[in-house]
């Protein structure tokens, strides 16, 4: 049942959801950004860390996935992270699929769906022959693809690949995207319509009367501008997600998938006009599609707000608050589907259709699934979308506050422990948060060191914690046999004492914050910029086995841990 819920939920948010399995990539040092700002005058106490905001541009990191082993031996202290698993092409495919799903959703919007019979009739009647009608439809579809792909390319050109990379962890952009998606959701719910200037629309439409390729191109352009009130929020959401995934071709690939899904139906119906009879009639259900997407946009917007909340330590969007908002949003969606609430543009719902009933059942089931999470249930199916379990104020599954779980007697004296452990660590784990301190503990206890490069905004990190680390045999293995150190690379708050500032030998940039120091360690030692990244070291800081990204198979991840443990014992 959990797998079904997860599948359904991913389908709901697939055109705008965060990337759950982004690739593990090797860093390009030209694209790494450390700020050269002035040194902070304040320092961070070891026991009670500052919560002031730090304003800087950060290194951008992507979520890592399972990586195949490179070489069975690890001789040098500096080795690249294994990267034979997922590739940038795999991430672009995910963006493309999200674009396709967004395009099909746009096709069933009230600004486009009613135009299908009129457009197809135009081709079939004006062409005079079936072959010419098909040719014109193909050119029309190709024009749609060219227009939207050009829009995606303009986004990349306007911002540049480096700027796109920075969007994923930039607090200002994440907050802007949150507000943007709220505006899109409000538009879909019927408060207003996002339209282009009428003079621009009329000028484009007037050119569609021209003959030949020019006329067909402007017909496609007319579809794009006239339907903007419906497609604009979908396109905007897709471009936001594609941009924040850090792929320089992401916006163009997303628009390629979107435009193909939008163009293919027009071409198919022009080739087989008899299929038009099988289409459902236009009606109030078209507006229902907009409203459903509006609720989903609203739910997705909270993910961007959560990114800012975690990175800047605002602490107002904790896990249970986030879940409460989602429960209300999806609860209202379910009530809307069964006709208990109604918006201004909705027609009267006289009866429930079978598809509407099925969708309502899935939505209410999803709502009930989330309810136990208010008291600490792991909710593994959606864990990647939620704030860390450590932000849960009260955990009924253990009867204690999550921030106090698994705390050893000496733990509170560790560097940055108070700041990180109270909101980040999963139940039953008691890590260090400073590399040098953890390395000293590794020598003192004669245990291998496990480095976990992670981040507040790393969805794959949350997924690994909920699905793999929570397994008793993995949790016990890490707790009993390793010294665990969690190194956050995207925190915006903690600064280093001025005496610890330095210039990175790898990038030549100034390192003056805890997250930048952790990021520089990952780049310098492991040539990787993706999270999660797991590195198993001996007490001298030498790599025992090749590093690993996210591995969602518990047995395979256990094998990775035991291989490092065996290598440590053999030395």
N, C-alpha and C positions, 0 to 999 in steps of 0.2 A: 504493500500500500504506500509505503514511504517513497518507493521508486516512482510510482505513478504520480504522486503529488509533486515530486521533484520535476518529473518530465513536464507535467502540465504547467507548473509555475515557470519553468524555463521558456516554454512556448509563449506564455503570457508576456514575458519581458524580453524575449529574444531579440527584438529589433532595437532594444535600448538597454539591455542589461550589461552589467559589468562583465568583463572577460574572465571566465573561470579557469581557463586552461591556456593562458598566454604562454608564449615561448620563453625558453631560457636562452638568452643571447649573450654573445661576448661583447664587451664594452668597446665602443669607439671613443677614444679619449678626446677626439675633437668635439664630440657631442656632450661630454660631461660638463655640467655647469656647477661650479662652486662660487659663491658670492665673494667679492673682494671688499666687502663692507668694512666699516670701522670696527675695531675690537670692542666687545662689550666690557664695560667697567665692572659689571657684577659677576660674581662667580656662583657656582652651584654647590651648596652644602651636600655632603654625602648622605646625610640622614633625611633631610627635608629639602627637596629640590625646589627651585623657583618655579613659579607658574606664570611668569611674565611672558609676553609675546616677543618673539624674535622675528624680525623682518628680513628675509633673505631669499635668494633664489636657490633652489635645491637641485641636487642630483636627481634625475628621474630614473625610476626603477620599474621594471615590468615583473609580472608574476611568473615564477618559474614552474616548469612541469618536469615530469620524470625524464631523466637523461640516462642514456646508456653509458656504460663504463668506457673510459678512454683506454688507458693503459693499465695493466694489472699492477704495475709498480708505480710508486710515487716517490721520486728521488729528490726533487727540489722542493724548497719551501714555497716557491711561487709556481703555481700550476694553474692552468686554465680550468674553469668549471666544465664538466662534461656537458656537451651540447648536441649530442647526436639524436636526441629525442624529438621534440617538436621543433619546428623551424619557423622563421618569419612567414614563409608561405602558408603554414598551417594557420597562423593568426589571421592572415589576410583572407583565407577561406572562411573563417568564422565571421569576419566582418562582411564578406560577400553574402553569406547565408542570412545574416541579420538584415542586410539590405533587401534580399529577396522577400523575406517575410514581411518587412515593412512595406514593400511595393504591393504585395498581395493585399495587405490590410488597407492600403490607400485605394486600391481598385474598388473596394466595396464601400467607399465613402460616398455621401450624397452628392458631392461635387463632380464625381467621375462616373460612377456606375450608370446613372441615367443617360449619359452621353454615348454609351457604347452602341446602342442600336442606331442612333442618328449618324454617328461617325461611320459605321459599317455600311449603312444605307447609302451614304455619300459616295463611298468607294464603288460599291456595286452598281449604282445607277449612273454615275458620271463616267465611269471607266468604259462601259459599253460591252466589255467582255470579262469573263472570269479571270483569265490570266493577267489582264491589265489591272484589274481590281486587286489581285494578290500582290502584284508588283508595287502598286501605289501603297498598299497597306504595309508592305515590308519597308519601303522608304519612310513611311510615316513612323513606323516603330523604330527604325534606325535613327531618325531625327530626335525622337524622345530620348533615346540612349545618349546621343551626342550632347544634348542640352544638359542633362543631369550630370553626366560625367565631367563636362566642362565646369559645372558648378563645383564639383568635388575637387577638381584640379585648382580652381581659383582659391579655394580654402587653403590648400597646401602652399600655393605661391604667395598668398597674402601673409600667412603666418610663418612659413618656412618650417622645414622638418625639425629644427632644434626647438622652435617655439612649441610645436605640436607635442614634442616629447615632454616639455615642462608642464603641460596642462594637467597631467594626471595627478601631480602632487601639489600644484600651486593653489594655495588657499583662496586667493581672490577669484581665480577662474572657477574653482569648484563651487564657491558661493554664488558666483554669477550664473553658473549652469543650473544650480538649484532654483534660483529665481526664474530663469528662463523656462525651465520645465514646468514650474508652477503656472507661469503665464500660458504655456501651451495647454496644460491641463484645464485651466479656467476657460480657455477658448473652446476646447472640445466639449466642455460641460454646458456651453451655451451662453456664457456671459457676454461674449463679443466675438467678432470674426476678425481674423488677421488677414487683411486684404492688401493688395498692391494698389498704387495710385491709379485711378480710373483712366487718366490720360495715357498712361503707359499701357494699360490693358487694351484700350481702344486702338492705339497705334499698332500694337502687335496683331490684333484681330483684323485690322484693315488690310494688312499685308498677306493674310491667309487667302485672300481672294485671287491672288496671282496664280498663274498656272505653273506647271512643271515642278522642279525640285524646290524652288524658292517657296512656292505656295504650300507644298507639303511640309516644309520645314517650319513655316510660320503657323501652320495648322497645329503642329506639335507644340510650338511655343505658346500658342493660344491655350491649349489644354493645360500647360504648365502654369500659366499666370492666372487663368480663370479658376483653376482648382486649388490655388495656393492656400485659400482659407482652410481647406481640408488637409492638404498634403504638407503644408508648411511646418506644423508641429512634428509630424513624423520625420520629415527631412531634417529638421533642426535637431531632434533627438538623435537620429542616426549619425549626423555629422559630429555632434558632441561626443558620442561614444567612440566613433572612429578616430577622432582627433586625440582623445585622452588615452587611447591605447598605444600611442607613440609610434605608429607606423606611418611613414611619410606618404605612402600611397593609400592609406586607410580611407580617407574621405572619398577619393576617386573610386576605389574598389567598392565601397559601400553604395555609392551612387550608381555604379554599374549594375550591382545586384538589384537595387531599387527600380531603376529604369527598365531593366529587362523584365522584371515581374509585372511592371505596369504596361509595357509595350506588347508582350507576348499575347495577352488575351485579345487585343485589337486585331493583331495579325491572324490569330486562329479563327476568330469569328468572321473575318473577311474571307478566309480560305473556305470555311464551312458555315455559310450564313444560316443554315438550318439549325445550328446549335443555339442560336439566339432564343429559340422557342423553349429551350430547357432552362434559361435564366429565370430566377425568381423576379417577380414584378417589383418595381420600385415602391417604397412605402415607408412607414414609420420605422421599420427595422434598420434602415440606413442611418438614421440619426442615432439609433441605439448603438451602432458600431462606434460612432464618434464618442459617445458618452463612456462606453466601456474602455476605449483607449484613453480617455481623459482620466479615469480612475487609475489606470496603469501608469500613466505619466506622473501622476501625483505620488504614487508609491515609489517610483523610480527616483523622483527628485530627492527623496529623503536620503538615498544612498550618497548623493553628492554632499548634502548637508552633514551627514555623519562623517565623511572624510575630513571636512573642516573641523568639526567638533573634536575628533580624536587627535588630529595633528596639532591643534592649538590648545588642547587641554581645557576646553570650555566646560565639559562635563555636564551638559544639560540634555544631551540626547543619548542617555544610557540605553542599555539593551532593552530593558523593560519598557521604557518610554517609546523607543523605536517600534517595538512589537505592538504596543498599545495603539499607536498610530496606524500601523498596518492592519491590525484587527478591525479598527473602525473603518478604514478605507475599503477594505475588501468586504466587510460586513454591509456597508452602504451599497457597494456594487451588487452584492447578492440580493439586497432588498429592491434595488432598481430592476434587476433582471426578473424578479417575480411581480413587478408592478406596484410595489408598496410605496415607492417614492417616484416622483416624476419631475422632469425639468421643463423649461419653458417651451422648447421646440418639440417636445414629445407628443405623439398622438396617443389617444386612449388605447390601452392594452386590453382588448376584449377577452383574450385567452392566451395561454402559454403554449408556444410551439414546442415541438420536441427538442430541437437544438437549444433553444433558450432554457428549457427545463434542465437539460443535461449540463449546460454551462453553469446554471445556478447551483446545481448539486455539487459540482466541482469547487465552486467558489466557497460555498458554505462549509464543505469538508476541509478546505484549506484554512478557513478561519478557525474551525474547531481544532485543527492540528496545531495552530500557533498558540492557542490559549495556554497550554501547560508551560510554554516558554516564559510566560510572565513570572513563573516561580522557579526557573532554572533548568527546565527540560532542554536538552542540547539542540533539538530541531535540526538534525543533521542535513535534512533535505535542502534547507535554505541557510545553513550556517555561514556560507560565504558572503551572503548579502547583509548579515547582521553585524552590529558592533561586537567586539570580543566579549566572551562570557565573563571576563573579569569585571566588566562595567556593570554587571548585574548587582543591584544593591542588596538583594536578599535572595538566597538560594534555598528553596524549600527541600530540594533533593538531599541536601546535607545538613540543613537546619542552621547554617551559619552564614554570615556574610561572605561573599565570594572572595573578597580581598584578604581574608584571614586564613584561607584554606592552605594547608600544607606548609605553614610557616614554621621553620626551624628556629631554635633558640637564638642563634647568632645571625639569622638572616637579616634582621632589621638594620644591622650595622653595615651591610654591604652597600657599595656605591649605587646610587640611583634606585635602590630597592623600593623605597617608599613611593617614588613617582611611578615606576612602571608596574610593580607587582599588584598594586591596588586595583588596576583596571585591565591588565593585559593577560595574565597567566591563567591557563585553564586549570581546572580542579586537579589537585594531586601533584602539581609540579612546583618546584621551588628553585628556580634558576638564579644565576648571577646575571648582572647586566653590564659588566665591565670586563673586557678581554684580559687585561693584565691581572686583575684580581682573580678571575677564574683560572688563569694559567697557574698562578701561585697555589691555588687550592688543588689543582690537578697534581702538582708536584708533591704537595703535603699529603694527599690521600692516595697517591699512586693509582690514579684513575685516568683514563683517556678523557680528553676534552671534546665536547660536542658544541660546535658553533652553529647557531641558528640565526642566519641573517633574515630579518623579518621586517614588517612595516605595518603601521596603523591601517593603511589603505590597501593592504595585500589580501585580496579575496582568496587566493589559493592557500595563504598561510592559515586563514580561518578555517578553510575546508580541511586542511591537513590536521589541525588541532582537534576539530570536531569528529572527524571520521577515522583518523589513524592514531594520533597521540592519545586519544581517549580510550583506546583499546587497552585493557588491563595489562596484557603481555608487553605492549610497547611502552606504556607508562612506567611499569615496574622495571623494565630493562633500562630505560634512561635514568630513572631515579637511583637504581642500585649500582649500576656499572659505569655511569658517566658523570662528569661534571658538566652540567648544561649551562650555557651562557647565551642569552637572547640579546641580539644586537639590532636595535631599531635604526633604520636608515632614513626615515622620513619624518622624524619628530621635529616640530618647529619651536620648541620651548627651551630645552636645556642647552645652556652655553658652557663652554670650557673656561676654566680660569685662564687669565691672560698669559700666565707663565707656560701654559700647555698649548698655546697656539703654534702652528707651524705651517710651512709651505709643503704641500704634497710633492714628493719626488716624482710621482707618476703623472700628475696633471699640472703641476706648477701653480696650483691654486691654493688660496689660504684656507686652512681648516681651523675653525674656531667654535664649532659646536659638537656635541656628543654624536649626533646623527651623521655629521660630515666625517668625523673620525671613524665611525663604524663603516660608512660607505667607502672611505679611502682604504680601510683595511681589506674590504671585500675586493675592491678593484685591484689593489696592489698585490695581494696574496693570491687571488683566485681568478683574476681577469674576468670577472663576471659582474653583471649589474642587475640580476634578476632575483626575485624573492618568491618563495623561500629558497634558500641555499643552505644545505647542511654539509658541514665539514667536520671530519673526525681527526683530531690531532693527538700526538703523544704529549708527554709532559714537557718536551722541549719545543713544542709548537710546530713539529714536523707533521705533514699530512700522512695519514696512515693508508687511506684508500681514496680513490677518486671521489670527488664531491658528488652530491645528488641534489636534484630539484625535488618537486612534489611527486610522491609515489603513493597513489591512493590504494594500492594493493598492500594490505597489512603484512602479509607473508614476505613480499618482496622488500618492504621497508625493514622488516625485522632482519632479513638476510643482510641488508646493507649495514645495519648496526652491528650485527654479530661479526661480519667480516672485519670491521674496524677493531672490534674488541679482540678478536683472535690475533690480528696483526700486532696489536699493542702487547698482548701477553707473550707473543713469540719474541718480541724485542727485549 
